[in-house]
Amino acid sequence: MAHLLKDVHKTLTEKGLFPEGSRILLAVSGGIDSVALFHIFRHLCHLQKIEIRVAHFNHSLRGKEADEDARFVQQLCRQYNVPFSLEKENIPAIHRENRGKSLEEVARERRFHFFWKVMKTNTCHYLALGHTADDQVETFLIRFLQGGRSRGLRAISFIQAFENGKVVHPLLELRKADLRKYLVNNNYRWSEDKTNREKIYLRNQIRWELVPLLRKYNPDIENFILEYTSYFRELSDFIEASYPGWEKATTKILSDSEIRWEAEAITNWLPYQQKEFIHMFFLRHFNMTLKTRQVQQIFHFINFSQSGKSLCILENIHLSKEYHSVYIRQGKEKDRSSEPLVITGPGKYSWNGWEVRVKKIRTGDEYENQHVFVPFSQKYHIRSFRAGDRISLSRPRMTKKLKKIFQEHRIPLSQRKDVPLLYSPVHEQILAVFLPERTLISRLLYEIEPEDGWIIRIQPQSSRWRR
């Protein structure tokens, strides 16, 4: 008993899991692991200077047996004067109303909803669970079979931070057999959950079939796997610490639904770093854990696709390759208005994310970038690009397709209809193209050279064009 308590106390101290004065909520189901957790913490309260409380969730999955487990845990807490909280929900009925989720997912969500509620009501700082080294091995194998990356193959961490609180696994270095021996030697009772041996669940299949099979090929397989989980924890910690720098060097947030990657910067990395960045990016920005196949698709798209190509990840996330950039857009692409803006006189106008200012020319006004002088005897339109549009340039003297101009200035396909064009309905000509860095002016405006007229000035309203 003393040896096991000493080991747990050492783990808590070395890893700094619980500061002095912490209030800990223990999730106790009544099985070996959680009952051992209860008795260990009951003895360690004075050493760690912590307070404990117990919560039990009845899933209504095993009828009378589940009710008996709840009574057992309640009596255990009453015997040792430990505060106790109980919740019972009909998980099978809730699952029938949530057909998109498995029974295990629904049970876990409702169970943790109860735990967070108890923690908030009783100002508990941590939730402690009784997972052991055996659970660590099983979780690694589950994640491995599902194609998990380094973050998944770390299996269970000693401490995990969630929005509602922190979850701690203080028994991860102990084997289930050690806990059973601890309870037997001290005459502590526990409940047996018969479903733990039912092989309809993946974890039980791994526990009772796969692990014994692997043991035949390597008797020390569990210790090997535990070493792997330790390695992957260190590796994923390194990746998480490095990720902010990776994002800063490659990523620009354009709006709530649009992000740009600098593809050239990403492709300079090793393939492994690129794939870890992709995985972490979607986890951070979209709370999505991509499958290995999806990560590989995006990696190939960044490195090998041509400009103008697109890729759909799930239903609402789209990637597009546009020259040396990759745009990530969430939701449906917003339709840009194709209606032209009619300029009838001085004032302030708005068109598709651009601010248009028109004022009278005054003595001393000089031409600047994104300014155009026009005579005031006409009406003008600001409109978007249409297939076949041309402009007659005087510098150099030529007529040029706007499509060619956009290609030369590397204007992405998705942004070409956002470029404002000054159009004269009288002459049926495009008078100016307002590119992000410069304005192209038609030969007609140079020939008119108005002494009196307007200055039309256009500038972007959003960061989309501020490259």
C-alpha positions as CSV (number, residue, x, y, z in Angstrom):
1,M,0.0,0.0,0.0
2,A,2.7,2.4,1.0
3,H,4.7,1.7,-2.1
4,L,1.8,2.4,-4.5
5,L,0.8,5.6,-2.6
6,K,4.4,6.7,-2.8
7,D,4.5,6.2,-6.6
8,V,1.4,8.2,-7.2
9,H,2.5,10.9,-4.8
10,K,5.8,11.1,-6.8
11,T,3.9,11.3,-10.1
12,L,1.7,14.2,-8.8
13,T,4.7,16.0,-7.4
14,E,7.1,15.6,-10.3
15,K,4.6,16.5,-13.0
16,G,3.0,19.3,-10.9
17,L,-0.5,18.0,-11.6
18,F,-2.2,19.5,-8.6
19,P,-1.1,22.8,-6.8
20,E,-1.7,22.9,-3.1
21,G,-5.2,23.9,-2.2
22,S,-6.8,22.4,-5.3
23,R,-10.3,20.9,-5.3
24,I,-10.4,17.7,-7.3
25,L,-13.5,16.0,-8.6
26,L,-13.0,12.2,-8.8
27,A,-15.0,10.4,-11.5
28,V,-15.9,7.1,-9.8
29,S,-17.8,4.4,-11.7
30,G,-17.4,1.7,-9.1
31,G,-14.9,-0.4,-11.0
32,I,-11.3,-1.4,-10.0
33,D,-9.6,1.7,-11.5
34,S,-11.9,4.4,-10.1
35,V,-12.3,2.8,-6.7
36,A,-8.5,2.6,-6.4
37,L,-8.3,6.2,-7.4
38,F,-10.8,7.1,-4.7
39,H,-8.8,5.3,-1.9
40,I,-5.4,6.6,-3.1
41,F,-6.6,10.2,-3.1
42,R,-8.4,9.7,0.2
43,H,-5.0,8.9,1.7
44,L,-3.0,11.5,-0.2
45,C,-5.3,14.5,0.6
46,H,-3.2,15.6,3.6
47,L,0.1,15.1,1.7
48,Q,-1.0,17.0,-1.4
49,K,-3.1,19.5,0.7
50,I,-6.1,19.0,-1.7
51,E,-9.8,18.5,-1.3
52,I,-11.7,15.8,-3.1
53,R,-15.3,15.3,-4.2
54,V,-16.8,12.3,-6.1
55,A,-19.2,12.3,-9.1
56,H,-21.0,9.2,-10.4
57,F,-22.9,9.1,-13.7
58,N,-25.5,6.4,-14.3
59,H,-25.9,5.8,-18.0
60,S,-29.0,3.5,-17.6
61,L,-27.3,1.0,-19.9
62,R,-27.3,-2.0,-17.5
63,G,-30.6,-1.7,-15.6
64,K,-30.5,-2.8,-12.0
65,E,-26.7,-3.4,-12.1
66,A,-26.1,0.2,-13.0
67,D,-28.4,1.3,-10.1
68,E,-26.5,-0.9,-7.7
69,D,-23.2,0.6,-8.9
70,A,-24.5,4.1,-8.1
71,R,-25.6,3.0,-4.6
72,F,-22.2,1.3,-4.0
73,V,-20.3,4.5,-4.8
74,Q,-22.7,6.6,-2.8
75,Q,-22.3,4.4,0.3
76,L,-18.5,4.4,-0.2
77,C,-18.5,8.2,-0.1
78,R,-20.8,8.2,2.9
79,Q,-18.5,5.8,4.7
80,Y,-15.5,8.1,4.4
81,N,-17.4,11.3,4.5
82,V,-16.5,12.5,1.0
83,P,-19.0,14.8,-0.8
84,F,-20.9,13.0,-3.6
85,S,-22.8,14.0,-6.7
86,L,-25.0,11.7,-8.7
87,E,-26.7,12.0,-12.1
88,K,-28.8,9.5,-14.1
89,E,-29.8,9.8,-17.7
90,N,-31.4,7.4,-20.2
91,I,-28.5,7.2,-22.7
92,P,-30.2,4.7,-25.0
93,A,-33.2,7.1,-25.5
94,I,-30.9,10.0,-26.1
95,H,-28.9,8.0,-28.6
96,R,-32.0,7.2,-30.5
97,E,-32.5,10.9,-31.0
98,N,-28.9,11.4,-32.1
99,R,-28.5,8.8,-34.8
100,G,-25.4,10.6,-36.3
101,K,-23.4,9.6,-33.2
102,S,-22.4,6.3,-31.7
103,L,-23.8,5.1,-28.3
104,E,-20.3,5.6,-26.8
105,E,-20.0,9.2,-28.1
106,V,-23.4,10.1,-26.7
107,A,-22.6,8.5,-23.3
108,R,-19.3,10.3,-23.1
109,E,-20.8,13.7,-24.0
110,R,-23.5,13.4,-21.4
111,R,-21.1,12.1,-18.8
112,F,-18.7,15.0,-19.2
113,H,-21.5,17.5,-19.4
114,F,-22.4,16.3,-15.9
115,F,-18.8,16.4,-14.7
116,W,-18.3,20.0,-15.9
117,K,-21.6,21.0,-14.2
118,V,-20.5,19.6,-10.9
119,M,-17.1,21.2,-11.2
120,K,-18.6,24.6,-11.9
121,T,-21.1,24.4,-9.1
122,N,-18.6,23.3,-6.5
123,T,-15.6,25.3,-7.8
124,C,-13.5,22.2,-8.5
125,H,-10.2,23.0,-10.4
126,Y,-9.6,19.5,-11.8
127,L,-11.3,16.3,-12.9
128,A,-9.4,13.2,-12.1
129,L,-10.0,10.0,-14.0
130,G,-8.7,6.5,-13.2
131,H,-7.1,5.5,-16.5
132,T,-4.1,3.2,-16.2
133,A,-1.1,2.1,-18.3
134,D,-3.3,-0.6,-19.7
135,D,-5.7,2.0,-21.0
136,Q,-2.8,3.9,-22.4
137,V,-1.8,0.8,-24.4
138,E,-5.3,0.2,-25.7
139,T,-5.8,3.8,-26.7
140,F,-2.5,3.8,-28.6
141,L,-3.6,0.7,-30.5
142,I,-7.0,2.2,-31.3
143,R,-5.5,5.5,-32.6
144,F,-2.9,3.5,-34.6
145,L,-5.6,1.4,-36.2
146,Q,-7.5,4.6,-37.0
147,G,-4.5,6.2,-38.7
148,G,-3.7,8.7,-35.9
149,R,-0.8,11.1,-36.3
150,S,1.7,12.1,-33.5
151,R,-1.0,14.0,-31.6
152,G,-3.2,10.9,-31.5
153,L,-0.4,8.4,-30.9
154,R,0.6,10.2,-27.7
155,A,-2.6,8.4,-26.5
156,I,-3.6,9.7,-23.0
157,S,-1.8,12.7,-21.5
158,F,-1.3,13.2,-17.8
159,I,-3.2,16.5,-18.0
160,Q,-5.4,17.9,-20.7
161,A,-6.9,21.4,-20.8
162,F,-10.5,21.8,-22.0
163,E,-12.7,24.8,-22.3
164,N,-14.6,23.8,-19.1
165,G,-11.6,22.7,-17.0
166,K,-8.6,20.4,-16.8
167,V,-8.7,16.6,-16.8
168,V,-5.9,14.7,-15.0
169,H,-4.9,11.1,-15.3
170,P,-2.8,10.5,-12.2
171,L,-2.6,6.6,-12.5
172,L,-1.2,6.4,-16.0
173,E,2.1,4.9,-14.8
174,L,0.3,2.0,-12.9
175,R,-0.9,-1.3,-14.2
176,K,-4.5,-2.5,-13.6
177,A,-3.1,-5.6,-11.9
178,D,-1.3,-3.4,-9.4
179,L,-4.5,-1.6,-8.6
180,R,-6.4,-4.9,-8.1
181,K,-3.7,-6.1,-5.8
182,Y,-3.9,-2.9,-3.8
183,L,-7.6,-3.2,-3.3
184,V,-7.5,-6.9,-2.4
185,N,-4.6,-6.5,0.1
186,N,-6.6,-3.7,1.9
187,N,-10.0,-5.5,1.7
188,Y,-11.5,-2.7,-0.4
189,R,-14.6,-3.8,-2.4
190,W,-15.4,-2.7,-6.0
191,S,-18.1,-3.5,-8.6
192,E,-17.6,-5.6,-11.7
193,D,-19.0,-4.2,-14.9
194,K,-19.9,-7.2,-17.1
195,T,-19.9,-5.0,-20.3
196,N,-16.1,-4.7,-19.9
197,R,-15.9,-8.3,-21.3
198,E,-18.4,-7.8,-24.1
199,K,-16.5,-7.9,-27.4
200,I,-19.0,-5.7,-29.3
201,Y,-16.9,-2.7,-28.3
202,L,-13.6,-2.0,-30.1
203,R,-11.7,-1.3,-26.9
204,N,-12.8,-4.7,-25.4
205,Q,-11.7,-6.5,-28.6
206,I,-8.3,-4.9,-28.3
207,R,-8.1,-5.7,-24.6
208,W,-9.1,-9.3,-24.8
209,E,-8.0,-10.3,-28.3
210,L,-5.4,-8.1,-29.9
211,V,-3.1,-7.4,-26.9
212,P,-2.9,-11.1,-25.9
213,L,-2.1,-12.0,-29.5
214,L,0.7,-9.3,-29.7
215,R,2.0,-10.7,-26.4
216,K,2.7,-14.0,-28.1
217,Y,5.1,-12.3,-30.5
218,N,6.6,-10.0,-27.9
219,P,6.0,-10.7,-24.2
220,D,7.1,-7.1,-23.3
221,I,4.8,-5.4,-25.9
222,E,3.0,-3.3,-23.4
223,N,6.2,-1.7,-22.2
224,F,7.3,-1.1,-25.8
225,I,4.0,0.7,-26.6
226,L,4.2,2.8,-23.4
227,E,7.7,3.9,-24.6
228,Y,6.2,4.9,-27.9
229,T,3.4,6.9,-26.3
230,S,6.1,8.8,-24.3
231,Y,8.0,9.5,-27.5
232,F,4.9,10.8,-29.3
233,R,4.0,13.0,-26.4
234,E,7.4,14.7,-26.6
235,L,7.2,14.9,-30.3
236,S,3.7,16.5,-30.3
237,D,4.7,18.9,-27.6
238,F,7.6,20.0,-29.9
239,I,5.2,20.4,-32.8
240,E,2.7,22.4,-30.7
241,A,5.5,24.7,-29.5
242,S,6.8,25.2,-33.0
243,Y,3.4,25.7,-34.7
244,P,2.9,29.4,-33.9
245,G,6.1,30.3,-35.7
246,W,5.1,28.2,-38.7
247,E,1.8,29.9,-38.9
248,K,3.3,33.4,-38.5
249,A,5.7,32.7,-41.5
250,T,3.0,31.4,-43.8
251,T,-0.5,32.4,-42.9
252,K,-2.5,35.6,-43.3
253,I,-6.1,35.9,-42.0
254,L,-8.1,37.8,-44.6
255,S,-11.5,37.6,-43.0
256,D,-13.6,35.4,-40.8
257,S,-14.1,33.0,-43.6
258,E,-10.9,33.4,-45.7
259,I,-7.3,32.6,-45.0
260,R,-4.2,32.7,-47.2
261,W,-1.1,30.5,-47.2
262,E,2.1,31.5,-48.8
263,A,2.6,28.2,-50.7
264,E,6.3,28.9,-51.6
265,A,7.2,29.2,-47.9
266,I,5.4,25.9,-47.0
267,T,7.0,24.0,-49.9
268,N,10.5,24.9,-48.7
269,W,9.9,22.7,-45.6
270,L,10.5,19.0,-45.4
271,P,7.4,16.9,-46.2
272,Y,7.0,15.8,-42.6
273,Q,6.8,19.4,-41.4
274,Q,4.4,20.4,-44.1
275,K,2.0,17.6,-43.1
276,E,2.2,18.4,-39.4
277,F,1.5,22.0,-40.1
278,I,-1.6,21.1,-42.2
279,H,-2.8,18.8,-39.4
280,M,-2.3,21.5,-36.7
281,F,-3.7,24.3,-38.8
282,F,-7.1,22.6,-39.4
283,L,-7.2,21.6,-35.7
284,R,-6.6,25.1,-34.5
285,H,-8.7,27.0,-37.0
286,F,-11.6,24.6,-37.8
287,N,-11.4,22.2,-34.8
288,M,-11.0,19.4,-37.3
289,T,-8.8,16.3,-36.9
290,L,-8.0,15.5,-40.5
291,K,-7.5,11.9,-41.6
292,T,-4.1,10.9,-43.0
293,R,-5.7,10.7,-46.5
294,Q,-7.0,14.3,-46.3
295,V,-3.6,15.6,-45.1
296,Q,-1.9,13.9,-48.0
297,Q,-4.4,15.4,-50.4
298,I,-3.7,18.9,-49.2
299,F,0.0,18.3,-49.2
300,H,-0.1,17.2,-52.8
301,F,-2.4,20.2,-53.7
302,I,0.1,22.7,-52.2
303,N,3.1,21.2,-53.9
304,F,1.9,20.0,-57.3
305,S,-1.3,21.6,-58.3
306,Q,-1.4,24.4,-60.9
307,S,-2.7,27.9,-60.4
308,G,-6.5,28.0,-60.8
309,K,-7.1,24.6,-59.4
310,S,-9.3,24.0,-56.3
311,L,-9.8,21.3,-53.7
312,C,-12.8,20.7,-51.5
313,I,-12.2,19.4,-47.9
314,L,-15.5,18.1,-46.5
315,E,-18.6,20.2,-47.6
316,N,-17.8,23.7,-46.4
317,I,-14.0,24.1,-46.7
318,H,-12.5,24.9,-50.1
319,L,-8.9,25.4,-51.1
320,S,-7.8,27.2,-54.2
321,K,-4.3,27.5,-55.7
322,E,-3.7,31.0,-57.1
323,Y,-0.1,31.6,-58.3
324,H,2.1,31.3,-55.2
325,S,-0.8,31.4,-52.7
326,V,-3.3,28.9,-51.4
327,Y,-6.7,30.3,-50.2
328,I,-8.7,28.5,-47.6
329,R,-12.4,29.5,-47.6
330,Q,-15.1,28.3,-45.3
331,G,-18.7,28.1,-46.4
332,K,-20.1,28.9,-49.8
333,E,-18.3,31.4,-52.0
334,K,-20.1,34.7,-51.7
335,D,-21.4,36.0,-55.0
336,R,-20.0,39.4,-55.9
337,S,-22.5,41.9,-57.3
338,S,-22.1,42.4,-61.1
339,E,-24.2,45.5,-61.1
340,P,-22.2,48.5,-62.2
341,L,-21.8,51.6,-60.0
342,V,-23.1,54.7,-61.7
343,I,-21.1,57.8,-60.9
344,T,-23.3,60.9,-61.4
345,G,-21.2,63.5,-59.5
346,P,-18.9,64.3,-56.6
347,G,-19.3,62.2,-53.5
348,K,-18.4,59.0,-51.7
349,Y,-19.4,55.6,-53.2
350,S,-18.9,51.9,-52.3
351,W,-18.5,49.0,-54.7
352,N,-17.6,45.4,-53.9
353,G,-15.2,46.2,-51.1
354,W,-13.7,49.4,-52.7
355,E,-14.3,53.0,-51.6
356,V,-14.8,55.3,-54.5
357,R,-14.3,59.1,-53.9
358,V,-15.2,61.7,-56.5
359,K,-14.3,65.4,-56.2
360,K,-13.9,68.4,-58.4
361,I,-10.4,69.2,-59.8
362,R,-8.7,72.1,-58.2
363,T,-5.7,74.1,-59.2
364,G,-2.6,72.3,-58.0
365,D,-4.1,68.9,-58.0
366,E,-1.6,66.3,-59.2
367,Y,-2.0,62.8,-60.5
368,E,-1.3,60.0,-57.9
369,N,-1.6,56.3,-58.0
370,Q,-5.3,55.2,-57.9
371,H,-6.4,58.6,-59.1
372,V,-8.0,59.3,-62.5
373,F,-8.9,62.7,-64.1
374,V,-12.1,62.7,-66.1
375,P,-14.2,65.4,-67.7
376,F,-17.5,66.1,-65.9
377,S,-19.6,66.2,-69.0
378,Q,-20.3,62.5,-68.9
379,K,-21.5,59.7,-66.7
380,Y,-19.2,56.9,-65.7
381,H,-19.6,53.4,-64.4
382,I,-17.5,51.3,-62.1
383,R,-18.0,47.7,-63.1
384,S,-16.3,44.3,-62.9
385,F,-14.4,42.3,-65.5
386,R,-16.2,40.6,-68.4
387,A,-14.8,38.1,-70.8
388,G,-13.2,39.8,-73.8
389,D,-12.6,43.2,-72.0
390,R,-9.8,45.2,-73.5
391,I,-8.1,48.6,-72.8
392,S,-6.3,50.9,-75.2
393,L,-3.1,51.9,-73.6
394,S,-0.8,54.8,-74.6
395,R,2.1,53.8,-72.4
396,P,3.0,51.5,-74.2
397,R,0.7,52.3,-77.1
398,M,-1.3,49.2,-77.6
399,T,-4.6,47.5,-77.1
400,K,-4.5,44.7,-74.6
401,K,-6.8,42.1,-73.2
402,L,-7.6,42.5,-69.5
403,K,-7.2,38.7,-69.0
404,K,-3.5,39.1,-70.2
405,I,-3.0,42.1,-67.8
406,F,-4.4,40.1,-64.9
407,Q,-2.1,37.2,-65.7
408,E,1.0,39.5,-65.9
409,H,0.1,41.1,-62.5
410,R,-0.7,37.7,-61.0
411,I,-4.3,38.6,-60.0
412,P,-5.9,35.4,-58.9
413,L,-8.9,34.1,-60.8
414,S,-11.1,34.4,-57.7
415,Q,-10.3,38.1,-57.4
416,R,-10.5,39.3,-61.0
417,K,-14.1,40.2,-60.8
418,D,-13.3,42.3,-57.7
419,V,-10.9,44.6,-59.7
420,P,-12.7,47.9,-60.3
421,L,-12.9,49.1,-63.9
422,L,-13.8,52.7,-64.9
423,Y,-16.0,52.4,-67.9
424,S,-17.4,55.1,-70.2
425,P,-20.9,54.2,-71.6
426,V,-20.6,57.1,-74.1
427,H,-17.3,55.9,-75.7
428,E,-18.0,52.2,-74.8
429,Q,-14.5,51.9,-73.6
430,I,-12.7,51.0,-70.4
431,L,-10.9,54.1,-69.2
432,A,-8.9,52.7,-66.2
433,V,-8.1,49.5,-64.5
434,F,-7.4,49.9,-60.8
435,L,-4.9,47.2,-60.0
436,P,-3.7,46.8,-56.3
437,E,-0.3,48.4,-57.0
438,R,-1.0,50.7,-59.9
439,T,-3.6,52.1,-62.2
440,L,-3.6,51.5,-66.0
441,I,-5.1,54.4,-67.9
442,S,-6.6,54.3,-71.4
443,R,-5.3,56.3,-74.3
444,L,-8.6,58.1,-74.5
445,L,-8.1,59.8,-71.1
446,Y,-4.6,61.0,-72.1
447,E,-6.0,62.5,-75.3
448,I,-8.9,64.3,-73.5
449,E,-6.6,66.0,-70.9
450,P,-9.5,67.9,-69.2
451,E,-8.8,71.3,-67.7
452,D,-12.0,71.0,-65.6
453,G,-13.5,67.8,-64.4
454,W,-13.4,65.2,-61.5
455,I,-10.8,63.3,-59.8
456,I,-11.9,59.7,-59.2
457,R,-10.0,58.0,-56.4
458,I,-10.4,54.3,-55.5
459,Q,-9.0,52.4,-52.5
460,P,-9.7,49.0,-50.8
461,Q,-12.0,48.9,-47.8
462,S,-10.7,45.5,-46.6
463,S,-7.4,43.8,-46.1
464,R,-8.1,41.5,-49.1
465,W,-6.1,43.7,-51.4
466,R,-3.4,44.8,-49.0
467,R,-0.8,42.3,-50.0
